[in-house]
Amino acid sequence: MTLYNLGIALFETYADPEPVIDGLVRAGHLSATDARIFARIHAFSHAIGNDDTHLGNYGLIIDDNGRASLAPAYDVLPMAFAPKHDELPDDRVGPFAKPADAPTQELVRHYAELVDADTDLDPDFKKLWRSKLTWL
């Protein structure tokens, strides 16, 4: 089950996953651990330029006893770099959007520090990627 359906049914939102996750934790339907995992996946999506992250990209697994847990991550791709009109878009990609909430911003900062410190990554890739995180 995706968070899209739950968001509309329970929280009257279909756009922002954070209030849905927070509401599910407050209601006791989702664990705090799953909420932390969600926050990392959501921040990672922002960090890689996944400008197509939405409630339909997050799901829950409901067990036989009705307990919910976060489904494994799926559709986590750097869509900002996806070819458009058969072109390689690197020089056409604008800055990645600044996440609206402070916890996601902090996790993106953390990922940026990890990338900066990784000596195995291609320096040109790191430079291009960091140039898209203009809000840092």
Backbone as a printed PyTorch tensor [residue, N CA C, xyz], in Angstrom:
tensor([[[  0.8460,  -1.1690,   0.0000],
         [  0.0000,   0.0000,   0.0000],
         [  0.8920,   1.2340,   0.0000]],

        [[  0.6060,   2.1780,  -0.8800],
         [  1.4260,   3.3910,  -0.9100],
         [  0.9070,   4.4110,   0.0990]],

        [[  1.7840,   5.3430,   0.4420],
         [  1.3770,   6.4200,   1.3440],
         [  0.4300,   7.3920,   0.6500]],

        [[  0.3660,   7.3350,  -0.6680],
         [ -0.5530,   8.2060,  -1.4050],
         [ -1.9860,   7.9700,  -0.9380]],

        [[ -2.4100,   6.7120,  -0.9330],
         [ -3.7820,   6.4020,  -0.5140],
         [ -4.0220,   6.7310,   0.9520]],

        [[ -3.0620,   6.3920,   1.7910],
         [ -3.2140,   6.7130,   3.2170],
         [ -3.2120,   8.2090,   3.4540]],

        [[ -2.3720,   8.9140,   2.7320],
         [ -2.2990,  10.3590,   2.9030],
         [ -3.6220,  11.0290,   2.6310]],

        [[ -4.2700,  10.6130,   1.5540],
         [ -5.5650,  11.1950,   1.2150],
         [ -6.6260,  10.7590,   2.2280]],

        [[ -6.6780,   9.4770,   2.5210],
         [ -7.7300,   8.9380,   3.3830],
         [ -7.6280,   9.4260,   4.8250]],

        [[ -6.4150,   9.4800,   5.3680],
         [ -6.2600,   9.7830,   6.7900],
         [ -5.8200,  11.2050,   7.0970]],

        [[ -5.0680,  11.8140,   6.1750],
         [ -4.4500,  13.0920,   6.5030],
         [ -4.7640,  14.1940,   5.5010]],

        [[ -5.6330,  13.8940,   4.5370],
         [ -6.0920,  14.8560,   3.5410],
         [ -4.9490,  15.5460,   2.8080]],

        [[ -3.8860,  14.8050,   2.5500],
         [ -2.7850,  15.3230,   1.7500],
         [ -2.3300,  14.2480,   0.7810]],

        [[ -1.8910,  14.6630,  -0.3640],
         [ -1.3370,  13.7240,  -1.3380],
         [  0.0200,  14.1880,  -1.8310]],

        [[  0.5230,  15.2850,  -1.2800],
         [  1.7540,  15.8600,  -1.7960],
         [  2.9550,  15.6920,  -0.8720]],

        [[  2.7670,  15.7830,   0.4140],
         [  3.8870,  15.8500,   1.3460],
         [  3.9400,  14.6090,   2.2280]],

        [[  5.0000,  13.7890,   2.1070],
         [  5.0420,  12.5530,   2.8950],
         [  5.3090,  12.7450,   4.3860]],

        [[  5.9770,  13.8290,   4.7900],
         [  6.3370,  13.9770,   6.2000],
         [  5.1380,  13.9700,   7.1430]],

        [[  4.0470,  14.7230,   6.8690],
         [  2.9210,  14.6690,   7.8110],
         [  2.2480,  13.2960,   7.8690]],

        [[  2.2980,  12.5660,   6.7830],
         [  1.7110,  11.2300,   6.7750],
         [  2.5290,  10.3090,   7.6770]],

        [[  3.8470,  10.3280,   7.5190],
         [  4.7170,   9.5060,   8.3770],
         [  4.5450,   9.9100,   9.8330]],

        [[  4.5820,  11.2160,  10.1150],
         [  4.4200,  11.6890,  11.4950],
         [  3.0860,  11.2370,  12.0740]],

        [[  2.0170,  11.3410,  11.2860],
         [  0.7010,  10.9260,  11.7610],
         [  0.6190,   9.4370,  12.0340]],

        [[  1.2450,   8.6390,  11.1610],
         [  1.2370,   7.1860,  11.3640],
         [  2.0080,   6.7940,  12.6190]],

        [[  3.1080,   7.5000,  12.9010],
         [  3.8750,   7.2170,  14.1190],
         [  3.0690,   7.6280,  15.3460]],

        [[  2.4850,   8.8430,  15.3010],
         [  1.6760,   9.3100,  16.4430],
         [  0.5120,   8.3680,  16.7320]],

        [[ -0.0890,   7.8180,  15.6980],
         [ -1.2380,   6.9150,  15.8710],
         [ -0.8120,   5.4980,  16.2430]],

        [[  0.5020,   5.2380,  16.2730],
         [  0.9950,   3.9220,  16.6500],
         [  0.9740,   2.8910,  15.5330]],

        [[  0.7990,   3.3430,  14.2910],
         [  0.7510,   2.4180,  13.1580],
         [  2.1230,   2.1590,  12.5390]],

        [[  3.0780,   3.0210,  12.8420],
         [  4.4130,   2.8970,  12.2600],
         [  5.4350,   3.1730,  13.3500]],

        [[  6.5340,   2.4490,  13.3420],
         [  7.5460,   2.6130,  14.3940],
         [  8.4150,   3.8500,  14.1520]],

        [[  9.0010,   4.3140,  15.2300],
         [  9.9360,   5.4360,  15.1270],
         [ 11.1450,   5.0430,  14.2810]],

        [[ 11.5410,   3.7810,  14.3400],
         [ 12.6560,   3.3050,  13.5130],
         [ 12.3100,   3.4360,  12.0300]],

        [[ 11.1020,   3.0180,  11.6480],
         [ 10.6850,   3.1750,  10.2560],
         [ 10.6310,   4.6430,   9.8540]],

        [[ 10.2270,   5.5080,  10.7760],
         [ 10.1920,   6.9420,  10.4810],
         [ 11.6030,   7.4690,  10.2140]],

        [[ 12.5930,   6.9990,  10.9790],
         [ 13.9800,   7.4200,  10.7500],
         [ 14.4930,   6.9020,   9.4050]],

        [[ 14.1390,   5.6590,   9.0710],
         [ 14.5400,   5.1010,   7.7690],
         [ 13.9120,   5.9160,   6.6530]],

        [[ 12.6290,   6.2340,   6.7870],
         [ 11.9630,   7.0810,   5.7990],
         [ 12.7020,   8.4060,   5.6420]],

        [[ 13.0610,   9.0420,   6.7580],
         [ 13.7300,  10.3430,   6.6970],
         [ 15.0450,  10.2440,   5.9240]],

        [[ 15.7800,   9.1680,   6.1100],
         [ 17.0390,   8.9840,   5.3830],
         [ 16.7960,   8.7810,   3.8920]],

        [[ 15.8060,   7.9710,   3.5510],
         [ 15.4920,   7.7410,   2.1350],
         [ 15.0330,   9.0470,   1.4900]],

        [[ 14.1780,   9.7810,   2.1820],
         [ 13.6550,  11.0370,   1.6480],
         [ 14.7870,  12.0610,   1.4630]],

        [[ 15.6730,  12.1360,   2.4340],
         [ 16.8170,  13.0520,   2.3180],
         [ 17.7410,  12.6190,   1.1890]],

        [[ 17.9830,  11.3250,   1.0800],
         [ 18.8260,  10.8220,  -0.0020],
         [ 18.2170,  11.1940,  -1.3560]],

        [[ 16.8990,  11.0560,  -1.4920],
         [ 16.2340,  11.4490,  -2.7400],
         [ 16.5100,  12.9080,  -3.0710]],

        [[ 16.3940,  13.7730,  -2.0780],
         [ 16.6840,  15.1900,  -2.3020],
         [ 18.1460,  15.3910,  -2.6840]],

        [[ 19.0300,  14.6480,  -2.0340],
         [ 20.4650,  14.8210,  -2.2680],
         [ 20.8830,  14.4140,  -3.6710]],

        [[ 20.1860,  13.4500,  -4.2680],
         [ 20.5850,  12.9820,  -5.6000],
         [ 19.7900,  13.6440,  -6.7160]],

        [[ 18.9380,  14.6060,  -6.3850],
         [ 18.1660,  15.2820,  -7.4190],
         [ 16.9450,  14.5150,  -7.8600]],

        [[ 16.3610,  13.7370,  -6.9540],
         [ 15.1270,  13.0240,  -7.2730],
         [ 13.9690,  14.0080,  -7.1210]],

        [[ 13.6840,  14.7240,  -8.1900],
         [ 12.6230,  15.7280,  -8.1450],
         [ 11.2460,  15.1180,  -8.4320]],

        [[ 11.1580,  13.8020,  -8.3950],
         [  9.8950,  13.1020,  -8.6150],
         [  9.5300,  12.2560,  -7.3930]],

        [[  9.9650,  12.6770,  -6.2170],
         [  9.6130,  11.9420,  -5.0060],
         [  8.2550,  12.4410,  -4.5060]],

        [[  7.3660,  11.5120,  -4.2160],
         [  6.0130,  11.8380,  -3.7930],
         [  5.4610,  10.6670,  -2.9840]],

        [[  4.2510,  10.8290,  -2.4860],
         [  3.6690,   9.8030,  -1.6210],
         [  3.5210,   8.4460,  -2.2940]],

        [[  3.3980,   8.4200,  -3.6040],
         [  3.2950,   7.1500,  -4.3050],
         [  4.6060,   6.3840,  -4.3540]],

        [[  5.7140,   7.0540,  -3.9780],
         [  7.0230,   6.4120,  -3.9810],
         [  7.3940,   5.7940,  -2.6360]],

        [[  6.4900,   5.8380,  -1.6900],
         [  6.7320,   5.2400,  -0.3850],
         [  5.5840,   4.2940,  -0.0870]],

        [[  5.9160,   3.1380,   0.4490],
         [  4.8780,   2.1600,   0.7040],
         [  4.9980,   1.5260,   2.0700]],

        [[  3.9450,   0.8420,   2.4440],
         [  3.9010,   0.0980,   3.6950],
         [  3.6070,  -1.3590,   3.3910]],

        [[  4.1420,  -2.2130,   4.2220],
         [  3.8150,  -3.6320,   4.1850],
         [  2.9650,  -3.8980,   5.4210]],

        [[  1.8170,  -4.4840,   5.2040],
         [  0.9170,  -4.8020,   6.3090],
         [  0.9930,  -6.3120,   6.5470]],

        [[  1.3450,  -6.7100,   7.7800],
         [  1.4710,  -8.1430,   8.0540],
         [  0.1060,  -8.7610,   8.3830]],

        [[  0.0880, -10.0440,   8.6360],
         [ -1.1620, -10.7710,   8.8920],
         [ -1.8810, -10.2860,  10.1510]],

        [[ -1.1590,  -9.6230,  11.0500],
         [ -1.7600,  -9.1050,  12.2780],
         [ -2.1570,  -7.6390,  12.1570]],

        [[ -2.0180,  -7.0740,  10.9500],
         [ -2.4080,  -5.6870,  10.7220],
         [ -1.3540,  -4.6690,  11.0910]],

        [[ -0.1400,  -5.1170,  11.4180],
         [  0.9470,  -4.1870,  11.7570],
         [  1.6070,  -3.6920,  10.4740]],

        [[  1.9280,  -2.4260,  10.4560],
         [  2.5480,  -1.8170,   9.2730],
         [  4.0360,  -1.6370,   9.4900]],

        [[  4.7780,  -1.7740,   8.4110],
         [  6.2020,  -1.4330,   8.4040],
         [  6.5120,  -0.7970,   7.0540]],

        [[  7.5400,   0.0110,   7.0340],
         [  7.9320,   0.6890,   5.8090],
         [  8.4060,  -0.3390,   4.7890]],

        [[  7.9070,  -0.2400,   3.5740],
         [  8.3370,  -1.1380,   2.4990],
         [  9.7520,  -0.7610,   2.0700]],

        [[ 10.4830,  -1.6970,   1.4820],
         [ 11.8070,  -1.3460,   0.9580],
         [ 11.7060,  -0.1820,  -0.0290]],

        [[ 12.7570,   0.5950,  -0.0830],
         [ 12.7890,   1.7780,  -0.9650],
         [ 12.6650,   1.3540,  -2.4270]],

        [[ 11.9440,   2.1520,  -3.1870],
         [ 11.8180,   1.9130,  -4.6130],
         [ 11.6530,   3.2500,  -5.3270]],

        [[ 11.9600,   3.2590,  -6.6100],
         [ 11.8320,   4.4500,  -7.4580],
         [ 12.6300,   5.6270,  -6.9020]],

        [[ 13.8180,   5.3390,  -6.3700],
         [ 14.6990,   6.3820,  -5.8510],
         [ 15.7880,   6.5880,  -6.9020]],

        [[ 15.5480,   7.5390,  -7.7840],
         [ 16.4370,   7.7840,  -8.9220],
         [ 16.6850,   9.2750,  -9.0830]],

        [[ 17.8560,   9.6450,  -9.5650],
         [ 18.1620,  11.0700,  -9.7740],
         [ 17.4480,  11.5930, -11.0280]],

        [[ 16.1660,  11.8260, -10.9110],
         [ 15.3570,  12.2080, -12.0670],
         [ 15.7980,  13.5270, -12.6910]],

        [[ 16.4510,  14.3740, -11.9360],
         [ 16.9450,  15.6250, -12.5170],
         [ 17.9400,  15.3520, -13.6330]],

        [[ 18.5910,  14.1930, -13.5920],
         [ 19.5770,  13.8400, -14.6150],
         [ 19.0110,  12.9070, -15.6870]],

        [[ 17.7280,  12.6090, -15.6220],
         [ 17.1350,  11.7120, -16.6190],
         [ 17.1380,  12.3920, -17.9870]],

        [[ 17.4960,  11.6670, -19.0350],
         [ 17.4750,  12.2740, -20.3680],
         [ 16.0780,  12.7650, -20.7320]],

        [[ 16.0400,  13.9560, -21.2800],
         [ 14.7990,  14.5410, -21.7540],
         [ 14.9850,  14.8500, -23.2350]],

        [[ 14.0550,  14.4560, -24.0420],
         [ 14.1320,  14.7150, -25.4850],
         [ 15.4120,  14.1450, -26.0840]],

        [[ 15.8230,  12.9460, -25.6060],
         [ 17.0010,  12.2430, -26.1150],
         [ 18.3010,  13.0330, -25.9500]],

        [[ 18.3600,  13.9120, -24.9780],
         [ 19.5710,  14.6860, -24.7380],
         [ 20.1800,  14.2690, -23.4060]],

        [[ 21.4760,  14.3370, -23.3060],
         [ 22.1250,  14.1630, -22.0120],
         [ 22.0310,  15.5070, -21.3020]],

        [[ 21.3940,  15.5630, -20.1540],
         [ 21.0020,  16.8430, -19.5820],
         [ 21.9780,  17.5120, -18.6200]],

        [[ 23.1630,  16.9740, -18.4040],
         [ 24.0100,  17.5110, -17.3380],
         [ 24.1220,  19.0320, -17.3420]],

        [[ 24.2930,  19.6310, -18.5120],
         [ 24.4530,  21.0790, -18.5540],
         [ 23.1150,  21.8100, -18.5330]],

        [[ 22.0170,  21.0820, -18.5510],
         [ 20.6920,  21.6920, -18.5670],
         [ 19.9510,  21.5330, -17.2350]],

        [[ 20.5520,  20.8400, -16.2920],
         [ 19.9110,  20.5870, -15.0090],
         [ 20.1330,  21.7760, -14.0940]],

        [[ 19.0400,  22.2900, -13.5630],
         [ 19.1330,  23.4000, -12.6230],
         [ 19.4400,  22.9140, -11.2230]],

        [[ 19.4800,  23.8440, -10.2890],
         [ 19.7710,  23.4650,  -8.8980],
         [ 18.6990,  22.5490,  -8.3270]],

        [[ 19.1270,  21.6430,  -7.4340],
         [ 18.1870,  20.7750,  -6.7420],
         [ 17.4310,  21.6250,  -5.7220]],

        [[ 16.1580,  21.3620,  -5.5720],
         [ 15.3280,  22.1220,  -4.6410],
         [ 15.8040,  21.9260,  -3.2030]],

        [[ 15.7380,  22.9870,  -2.4490],
         [ 16.0670,  22.9110,  -1.0280],
         [ 14.9190,  22.2100,  -0.3050]],

        [[ 15.2050,  21.1600,   0.4620],
         [ 14.1270,  20.5010,   1.2170],
         [ 13.4650,  21.5040,   2.1590]],

        [[ 12.1650,  21.3630,   2.3290],
         [ 11.4050,  22.3170,   3.1310],
         [ 11.6740,  22.1880,   4.6240]],

        [[ 12.0260,  20.9880,   5.0940],
         [ 12.1570,  20.7890,   6.5350],
         [ 13.6290,  20.6730,   6.9450]],

        [[ 13.9150,  21.1290,   8.1490],
         [ 15.2830,  21.1540,   8.6680],
         [ 15.9190,  19.7670,   8.8070]],

        [[ 15.1970,  18.7450,   9.2890],
         [ 15.8460,  17.4290,   9.3980],
         [ 16.3220,  16.8820,   8.0510]],

        [[ 15.5270,  17.0680,   6.9970],
         [ 15.9480,  16.5970,   5.6790],
         [ 17.1290,  17.4150,   5.1780]],

        [[ 17.1200,  18.7150,   5.4210],
         [ 18.2520,  19.5570,   5.0350],
         [ 19.5300,  19.0700,   5.7210]],

        [[ 19.4340,  18.7310,   6.9970],
         [ 20.6080,  18.2750,   7.7420],
         [ 21.1380,  16.9510,   7.1890]],

        [[ 20.2540,  16.0390,   6.8430],
         [ 20.7010,  14.7720,   6.2760],
         [ 21.3450,  14.9730,   4.9020]],

        [[ 20.8080,  15.8850,   4.0990],
         [ 21.4300,  16.1780,   2.8070],
         [ 22.8250,  16.7560,   3.0330]],

        [[ 22.9610,  17.6400,   4.0070],
         [ 24.2970,  18.1800,   4.3430],
         [ 25.2500,  17.0370,   4.7080]],

        [[ 24.7540,  16.0910,   5.4960],
         [ 25.5690,  14.9390,   5.8980],
         [ 26.0140,  14.1400,   4.6710]],

        [[ 25.0840,  13.8640,   3.7480],
         [ 25.4400,  13.1340,   2.5320],
         [ 26.4640,  13.9140,   1.7160]],

        [[ 26.3180,  15.2210,   1.6610],
         [ 27.2720,  16.0410,   0.9130],
         [ 28.6680,  15.9300,   1.5270]],

        [[ 28.7390,  15.9200,   2.8490],
         [ 30.0410,  15.7660,   3.5100],
         [ 30.6640,  14.4070,   3.1960]],

        [[ 29.8380,  13.3730,   3.1730],
         [ 30.3440,  12.0350,   2.8380],
         [ 30.8790,  11.9940,   1.4090]],

        [[ 30.1500,  12.5970,   0.4910],
         [ 30.6060,  12.6340,  -0.9090],
         [ 31.9030,  13.4250,  -1.0040]],

        [[ 31.9600,  14.5690,  -0.3580],
         [ 33.1790,  15.3940,  -0.4000],
         [ 34.3940,  14.6220,   0.1170]],

        [[ 34.1740,  13.7980,   1.1350],
         [ 35.2900,  13.0770,   1.7580],
         [ 35.6730,  11.7930,   1.0160]],

        [[ 34.8510,  11.3390,   0.0830],
         [ 35.0870,  10.0690,  -0.6010],
         [ 36.1240,  10.2550,  -1.7100]],

        [[ 37.3160,   9.7540,  -1.4860],
         [ 38.4000,   9.9270,  -2.4630],
         [ 38.2800,   8.9790,  -3.6530]],

        [[ 37.3840,   8.0000,  -3.5760],
         [ 37.1960,   7.0750,  -4.6900],
         [ 36.2550,   7.6190,  -5.7620]],

        [[ 35.5130,   8.6620,  -5.4400],
         [ 34.5900,   9.2350,  -6.4170],
         [ 35.3300,  10.1460,  -7.3900]],

        [[ 34.8710,  10.1540,  -8.6180],
         [ 35.4530,  10.9930,  -9.6580],
         [ 35.3030,  12.4750,  -9.2760]],

        [[ 36.3930,  13.2390,  -9.2590],
         [ 36.3110,  14.6530,  -8.8810],
         [ 35.3740,  15.4700,  -9.7730]],

        [[ 35.3220,  15.1600, -11.0630],
         [ 34.4210,  15.8950, -11.9520],
         [ 32.9560,  15.6260, -11.5990]],

        [[ 32.6560,  14.3560, -11.2610],
         [ 31.2940,  14.0400, -10.8320],
         [ 30.9560,  14.8040,  -9.5600]],

        [[ 31.8620,  14.7830,  -8.5730],
         [ 31.6080,  15.4680,  -7.3090],
         [ 31.3730,  16.9530,  -7.5390]],

        [[ 32.1580,  17.5500,  -8.4090],
         [ 32.0120,  18.9850,  -8.6980],
         [ 30.6530,  19.2730,  -9.3430]],

        [[ 30.2670,  18.4530, -10.3110],
         [ 28.9770,  18.6370, -10.9740],
         [ 27.8300,  18.4690,  -9.9810]],

        [[ 27.8880,  17.3960,  -9.1900],
         [ 26.8210,  17.1240,  -8.2250],
         [ 26.6860,  18.2490,  -7.2130]],

        [[ 27.8210,  18.6830,  -6.6450],
         [ 27.7890,  19.7460,  -5.6410],
         [ 27.2920,  21.0630,  -6.2290]],

        [[ 27.5370,  21.2740,  -7.5290],
         [ 27.0690,  22.5230,  -8.1440],
         [ 25.5480,  22.5830,  -8.1880]],

        [[ 24.8820,  21.4600,  -8.0480],
         [ 23.4130,  21.4330,  -8.0720],
         [ 22.8100,  21.6690,  -6.6830]],

        [[ 23.6050,  21.5550,  -5.6430],
         [ 23.1480,  21.7750,  -4.2750],
         [ 23.4760,  23.2020,  -3.8650]],

        [[ 22.9490,  24.1550,  -4.5900],
         [ 23.2970,  25.5670,  -4.3960],
         [ 22.8400,  26.1240,  -3.0520]],

        [[ 21.8750,  25.4840,  -2.4110],
         [ 21.3620,  25.9960,  -1.1460],
         [ 22.2560,  25.6360,   0.0440]],

        [[ 23.2370,  24.7610,  -0.1620],
         [ 24.1250,  24.3850,   0.9550],
         [ 25.1140,  25.4870,   1.2390]]])
